[in-house]
Amino acid sequence: MIRLQIQSDAKEGALDIVQAAISAEVKRLEIGLHRTERQIERFEKEYNVSSDVFQRDFAAEDMKKGDQEYIEWAGEIKVRERISRDLNNLKGIQYVAQ
């Protein structure tokens, strides 16, 4: 959990501004996550395997387009992990205004 303490000379508004900015970032990340999930699903359907099996058992030589496709799939998995982690962190923020 992240606890975000906000101090401002203004009596009102600072908390709302910060929450709105973080909310906008959450929405942007959710859009990116959805796009990444679609790309991963495309690979999983094309090869009829889960991403877990891909990571465990596949090499670039197993891919139709070789290195390029392997790197794309592996990259999308890494992006999904990073976005998911960032989303969890942002959604778990507790705001404390002073």
TIRO-2110 file (N, C-alpha, C; in Angstrom, 1 decimal):
// TIRO-2110
0.8, -1.2, 0.0, N, 1, A
0.0, 0.0, 0.0, CA, 1, A
0.9, 1.2, 0.0, C, 1, A
0.4, 2.2, -0.8, N, 2, A
1.1, 3.5, -0.8, CA, 2, A
0.2, 4.5, -0.1, C, 2, A
0.8, 5.3, 0.8, N, 3, A
0.1, 6.3, 1.5, CA, 3, A
0.7, 7.6, 1.0, C, 3, A
-0.1, 8.4, 0.3, N, 4, A
0.3, 9.7, -0.3, CA, 4, A
-0.2, 10.8, 0.6, C, 4, A
0.8, 11.6, 1.1, N, 5, A
0.4, 12.7, 2.0, CA, 5, A
0.5, 14.0, 1.2, C, 5, A
-0.5, 14.7, 1.1, N, 6, A
-0.6, 16.0, 0.3, CA, 6, A
-0.6, 17.2, 1.2, C, 6, A
0.3, 18.1, 1.1, N, 7, A
0.3, 19.3, 1.8, CA, 7, A
0.2, 20.4, 0.8, C, 7, A
-0.6, 21.4, 1.1, N, 8, A
-0.8, 22.5, 0.2, CA, 8, A
-1.2, 23.7, 1.0, C, 8, A
-0.7, 24.9, 0.4, N, 9, A
-1.1, 26.1, 1.0, CA, 9, A
-2.5, 26.5, 0.7, C, 9, A
-3.0, 26.0, -0.4, N, 10, A
-4.4, 26.2, -0.8, CA, 10, A
-5.3, 25.4, 0.1, C, 10, A
-6.4, 25.9, 0.5, N, 11, A
-7.3, 25.2, 1.4, CA, 11, A
-8.0, 24.1, 0.6, C, 11, A
-8.3, 24.3, -0.6, N, 12, A
-9.0, 23.2, -1.4, CA, 12, A
-8.4, 23.0, -2.7, C, 12, A
-8.6, 21.9, -3.3, N, 13, A
-8.2, 21.6, -4.6, CA, 13, A
-7.0, 20.7, -4.9, C, 13, A
-6.0, 20.8, -4.0, N, 14, A
-4.8, 20.0, -4.2, CA, 14, A
-5.1, 18.6, -4.3, C, 14, A
-5.9, 18.1, -3.3, N, 15, A
-6.2, 16.6, -3.3, CA, 15, A
-6.9, 16.2, -4.6, C, 15, A
-7.9, 17.1, -5.0, N, 16, A
-8.7, 16.8, -6.2, CA, 16, A
-7.8, 16.7, -7.4, C, 16, A
-6.8, 17.6, -7.5, N, 17, A
-5.9, 17.7, -8.7, CA, 17, A
-5.1, 16.4, -8.7, C, 17, A
-4.5, 16.0, -7.6, N, 18, A
-3.7, 14.8, -7.5, CA, 18, A
-4.5, 13.6, -7.8, C, 18, A
-5.7, 13.5, -7.2, N, 19, A
-6.5, 12.3, -7.5, CA, 19, A
-7.0, 12.2, -9.0, C, 19, A
-7.3, 13.4, -9.6, N, 20, A
-7.6, 13.4, -11.0, CA, 20, A
-6.5, 13.0, -11.9, C, 20, A
-5.3, 13.4, -11.6, N, 21, A
-4.1, 13.0, -12.3, CA, 21, A
-3.8, 11.5, -12.2, C, 21, A
-3.9, 11.0, -11.0, N, 22, A
-3.7, 9.6, -10.8, CA, 22, A
-4.8, 8.8, -11.5, C, 22, A
-6.0, 9.3, -11.4, N, 23, A
-7.2, 8.6, -12.1, CA, 23, A
-7.0, 8.5, -13.6, C, 23, A
-6.5, 9.6, -14.2, N, 24, A
-6.2, 9.7, -15.6, CA, 24, A
-5.1, 8.7, -16.0, C, 24, A
-4.1, 8.6, -15.1, N, 25, A
-3.0, 7.6, -15.4, CA, 25, A
-3.6, 6.2, -15.3, C, 25, A
-4.4, 5.9, -14.3, N, 26, A
-5.0, 4.6, -14.2, CA, 26, A
-5.8, 4.2, -15.5, C, 26, A
-6.6, 5.2, -16.0, N, 27, A
-7.3, 4.9, -17.2, CA, 27, A
-6.4, 4.7, -18.4, C, 27, A
-5.3, 5.5, -18.5, N, 28, A
-4.4, 5.3, -19.6, CA, 28, A
-3.7, 3.9, -19.5, C, 28, A
-3.4, 3.5, -18.3, N, 29, A
-2.8, 2.2, -18.1, CA, 29, A
-3.8, 1.0, -18.4, C, 29, A
-5.0, 1.2, -18.0, N, 30, A
-6.0, 0.2, -18.3, CA, 30, A
-6.2, 0.0, -19.9, C, 30, A
-6.2, 1.1, -20.6, N, 31, A
-6.3, 1.1, -22.0, CA, 31, A
-5.1, 0.3, -22.6, C, 31, A
-3.9, 0.6, -22.1, N, 32, A
-2.7, -0.1, -22.5, CA, 32, A
-2.7, -1.6, -22.2, C, 32, A
-3.2, -1.9, -21.0, N, 33, A
-3.3, -3.3, -20.6, CA, 33, A
-4.3, -4.0, -21.5, C, 33, A
-5.4, -3.4, -21.9, N, 34, A
-6.4, -4.0, -22.7, CA, 34, A
-5.7, -4.3, -24.1, C, 34, A
-5.0, -3.4, -24.6, N, 35, A
-4.3, -3.6, -25.9, CA, 35, A
-3.3, -4.7, -25.8, C, 35, A
-2.5, -4.7, -24.7, N, 36, A
-1.5, -5.8, -24.5, CA, 36, A
-2.2, -7.1, -24.4, C, 36, A
-3.3, -7.2, -23.7, N, 37, A
-4.0, -8.5, -23.5, CA, 37, A
-4.5, -9.0, -24.9, C, 37, A
-5.0, -8.1, -25.8, N, 38, A
-5.4, -8.5, -27.1, CA, 38, A
-4.2, -9.1, -27.9, C, 38, A
-3.1, -8.4, -27.8, N, 39, A
-1.9, -8.9, -28.5, CA, 39, A
-1.5, -10.3, -28.0, C, 39, A
-1.5, -10.5, -26.7, N, 40, A
-1.1, -11.8, -26.1, CA, 40, A
-2.1, -12.8, -26.5, C, 40, A
-3.4, -12.5, -26.5, N, 41, A
-4.5, -13.5, -26.9, CA, 41, A
-4.3, -13.9, -28.4, C, 41, A
-3.9, -12.9, -29.2, N, 42, A
-3.6, -13.2, -30.6, CA, 42, A
-2.5, -14.3, -30.8, C, 42, A
-1.4, -14.1, -30.0, N, 43, A
-0.3, -15.1, -30.0, CA, 43, A
-0.8, -16.5, -29.5, C, 43, A
-1.6, -16.4, -28.4, N, 44, A
-2.0, -17.7, -27.8, CA, 44, A
-3.0, -18.4, -28.7, C, 44, A
-3.8, -17.7, -29.4, N, 45, A
-4.7, -18.4, -30.4, CA, 45, A
-3.9, -18.9, -31.6, C, 45, A
-3.0, -18.1, -32.1, N, 46, A
-2.3, -18.6, -33.2, CA, 46, A
-1.5, -19.8, -33.0, C, 46, A
-0.9, -19.9, -31.8, N, 47, A
0.0, -21.1, -31.4, CA, 47, A
-0.8, -22.1, -30.6, C, 47, A
-2.0, -21.8, -30.2, N, 48, A
-2.8, -22.7, -29.4, CA, 48, A
-2.1, -23.1, -28.1, C, 48, A
-1.4, -22.2, -27.4, N, 49, A
-0.8, -22.4, -26.1, CA, 49, A
-0.9, -21.2, -25.3, C, 49, A
-0.9, -21.4, -24.0, N, 50, A
-0.9, -20.2, -23.0, CA, 50, A
0.4, -19.5, -23.0, C, 50, A
0.4, -18.3, -22.5, N, 51, A
1.7, -17.6, -22.4, CA, 51, A
2.6, -18.3, -21.4, C, 51, A
2.1, -19.0, -20.4, N, 52, A
2.9, -19.7, -19.5, CA, 52, A
3.7, -20.8, -20.2, C, 52, A
3.0, -21.5, -21.1, N, 53, A
3.7, -22.6, -21.8, CA, 53, A
4.7, -22.0, -22.8, C, 53, A
4.3, -20.9, -23.4, N, 54, A
5.3, -20.2, -24.3, CA, 54, A
6.5, -19.8, -23.6, C, 54, A
6.4, -19.2, -22.4, N, 55, A
7.6, -18.8, -21.6, CA, 55, A
8.4, -20.0, -21.2, C, 55, A
7.8, -21.1, -20.9, N, 56, A
8.5, -22.2, -20.3, CA, 56, A
9.1, -23.1, -21.4, C, 56, A
8.4, -23.3, -22.5, N, 57, A
8.8, -24.3, -23.5, CA, 57, A
9.2, -23.8, -24.9, C, 57, A
9.0, -22.5, -25.2, N, 58, A
9.3, -22.1, -26.6, CA, 58, A
10.6, -21.4, -26.7, C, 58, A
11.2, -21.5, -27.9, N, 59, A
12.3, -20.7, -28.3, CA, 59, A
12.0, -20.0, -29.6, C, 59, A
12.9, -19.1, -30.0, N, 60, A
12.6, -18.3, -31.2, CA, 60, A
12.5, -19.3, -32.4, C, 60, A
13.2, -20.4, -32.4, N, 61, A
13.1, -21.4, -33.5, CA, 61, A
11.7, -22.0, -33.6, C, 61, A
11.0, -22.0, -32.6, N, 62, A
9.6, -22.6, -32.6, CA, 62, A
8.6, -21.6, -33.2, C, 62, A
9.0, -20.4, -33.5, N, 63, A
8.0, -19.4, -33.9, CA, 63, A
8.1, -19.4, -35.5, C, 63, A
6.9, -19.1, -36.1, N, 64, A
6.8, -19.0, -37.5, CA, 64, A
7.7, -17.9, -38.1, C, 64, A
7.7, -16.7, -37.4, N, 65, A
8.5, -15.6, -37.8, CA, 65, A
9.8, -15.5, -37.0, C, 65, A
10.2, -16.5, -36.3, N, 66, A
11.5, -16.5, -35.6, CA, 66, A
11.6, -15.5, -34.5, C, 66, A
12.8, -14.9, -34.4, N, 67, A
13.2, -14.0, -33.4, CA, 67, A
12.2, -12.8, -33.2, C, 67, A
11.8, -12.2, -34.3, N, 68, A
10.9, -11.1, -34.2, CA, 68, A
9.6, -11.4, -33.4, C, 68, A
9.0, -12.5, -33.8, N, 69, A
7.7, -12.9, -33.1, CA, 69, A
7.9, -13.3, -31.7, C, 69, A
9.0, -14.0, -31.4, N, 70, A
9.3, -14.4, -30.1, CA, 70, A
9.5, -13.2, -29.2, C, 70, A
10.3, -12.2, -29.7, N, 71, A
10.5, -11.0, -28.9, CA, 71, A
9.2, -10.2, -28.7, C, 71, A
8.4, -10.2, -29.7, N, 72, A
7.1, -9.5, -29.6, CA, 72, A
6.2, -10.1, -28.5, C, 72, A
6.1, -11.4, -28.5, N, 73, A
5.3, -12.1, -27.5, CA, 73, A
5.9, -11.9, -26.1, C, 73, A
7.1, -12.2, -26.0, N, 74, A
7.8, -12.1, -24.7, CA, 74, A
7.7, -10.6, -24.2, C, 74, A
7.9, -9.7, -25.1, N, 75, A
7.8, -8.3, -24.7, CA, 75, A
6.4, -7.9, -24.2, C, 75, A
5.4, -8.4, -24.9, N, 76, A
4.0, -8.1, -24.5, CA, 76, A
3.7, -8.7, -23.1, C, 76, A
4.3, -9.8, -22.8, N, 77, A
4.1, -10.4, -21.5, CA, 77, A
4.8, -9.5, -20.4, C, 77, A
6.0, -9.0, -20.7, N, 78, A
6.7, -8.1, -19.8, CA, 78, A
5.9, -6.8, -19.6, C, 78, A
5.4, -6.3, -20.7, N, 79, A
4.6, -5.1, -20.6, CA, 79, A
3.4, -5.3, -19.7, C, 79, A
2.7, -6.4, -19.9, N, 80, A
1.5, -6.7, -19.1, CA, 80, A
1.8, -6.8, -17.6, C, 80, A
3.0, -7.4, -17.3, N, 81, A
3.4, -7.5, -15.9, CA, 81, A
3.6, -6.1, -15.3, C, 81, A
4.3, -5.3, -16.1, N, 82, A
4.7, -4.0, -15.6, CA, 82, A
3.4, -3.1, -15.4, C, 82, A
2.5, -3.1, -16.4, N, 83, A
1.3, -2.4, -16.3, CA, 83, A
0.4, -2.9, -15.1, C, 83, A
0.3, -4.2, -15.0, N, 84, A
-0.5, -4.7, -13.9, CA, 84, A
0.1, -4.3, -12.5, C, 84, A
1.4, -4.3, -12.4, N, 85, A
2.0, -3.9, -11.1, CA, 85, A
1.8, -2.4, -10.9, C, 85, A
1.9, -1.6, -11.9, N, 86, A
1.7, -0.1, -11.8, CA, 86, A
0.2, 0.2, -11.4, C, 86, A
-0.7, -0.5, -12.1, N, 87, A
-2.1, -0.3, -11.8, CA, 87, A
-2.4, -0.7, -10.4, C, 87, A
-1.9, -1.8, -9.9, N, 88, A
-2.2, -2.2, -8.5, CA, 88, A
-1.6, -1.2, -7.5, C, 88, A
-0.5, -0.7, -7.8, N, 89, A
0.1, 0.4, -6.9, CA, 89, A
-0.7, 1.6, -6.9, C, 89, A
-1.1, 2.1, -8.1, N, 90, A
-1.9, 3.3, -8.2, CA, 90, A
-3.3, 3.1, -7.6, C, 90, A
-3.9, 2.0, -7.8, N, 91, A
-5.3, 1.8, -7.2, CA, 91, A
-5.2, 1.6, -5.7, C, 91, A
-4.1, 1.2, -5.2, N, 92, A
-3.9, 1.0, -3.8, CA, 92, A
-3.5, 2.3, -3.0, C, 92, A
-3.4, 3.4, -3.6, N, 93, A
-3.0, 4.6, -3.0, CA, 93, A
-4.0, 5.1, -2.0, C, 93, A
-3.6, 5.4, -0.8, N, 94, A
-4.4, 6.0, 0.2, CA, 94, A
-4.0, 7.5, 0.3, C, 94, A
-5.0, 8.4, 0.2, N, 95, A
-4.7, 9.8, 0.2, CA, 95, A
-4.9, 10.4, 1.6, C, 95, A
-3.9, 11.2, 2.0, N, 96, A
-4.0, 11.8, 3.3, CA, 96, A
-3.7, 13.3, 3.0, C, 96, A
-4.7, 14.1, 3.2, N, 97, A
-4.5, 15.6, 3.0, CA, 97, A
-4.3, 16.3, 4.3, C, 97, A
-3.5, 17.3, 4.3, N, 98, A
-3.2, 18.1, 5.4, CA, 98, A
-3.4, 19.6, 5.1, C, 98, A
END
